[in-house]
Amino acid sequence: MPIDKEYTLRRARSGADVAEVTVPTEWRRYNRLEIGDKVKVLADGVIVIIPPENKDLEEKARQLLENL
């Protein structure tokens, strides 16, 4: 389910130097995630968000990041 959208970084909290980006609704629904569910985030030049308990996808993401 490829998604190609542009998002804007927003300030997470007033006065904080923390930015946030939303997760596409289509991706959240596809992965049957609800607000408050936890996801795994891997980053090294790119950011990868992985649905919970998806060890195969996590391993593929780790390999991708190692080969950047």
Residue pairs with C-beta under 8 A, 6 or more apart in sequence:
1 26
1 27
1 30
3 24
3 26
3 27
5 24
7 21
7 22
8 21
9 19
9 20
9 21
10 19
10 20
10 21
11 18
11 19
11 20
12 18
12 19
12 20
23 33
23 39
23 49
31 51
33 39
33 51
33 52
37 52
38 52
39 49
39 50
39 51
39 52
40 49
40 50
40 51
40 52
40 58
41 47
41 48
41 49
41 50
42 48
42 50
42 58
42 61
42 62
42 65
43 65
44 65
44 68
45 65
45 68
46 65
46 68
48 61
48 64
48 65
50 57
50 58
50 61
51 57
